[in-house]
Amino acid sequence: MDTRIQFRVDEETKRLAQKMAESQGRTLSDACRDLTEQLADQQRKAVSHDTWLTEQVNLAFDKLDTGGSAFIEHDQAKSRMTERKAKIRGRG
């Protein structure tokens, strides 16, 4: 079921927007619909990423709770990361 969205803008803004849309072979309604669909898609991606991130955090806590985690000192972690970055850069 389609929904109607209404909003108000001044006449000059509407005129200029219509002119730009027409220059692209579209109507102002088409342009507004496209923008709305783009915003909805961005929101879907944000929600999807948030869900993925929550799952990753939960997996990390599960690993911690089951004793599957190993902690290392900060300096050792920095050193490992430097080595890892060097390896990656060496490939490209």
Secondary structure, DSSP 8 states (H G I E B T S, - for coil): ----------HHHHHHHHHHHHHTT--HHHHHHHHHHHHHHHHHHHHHHHHHHHHHHHHHHHHHHTT------HHHHHHHHHHHHHHHHHH-
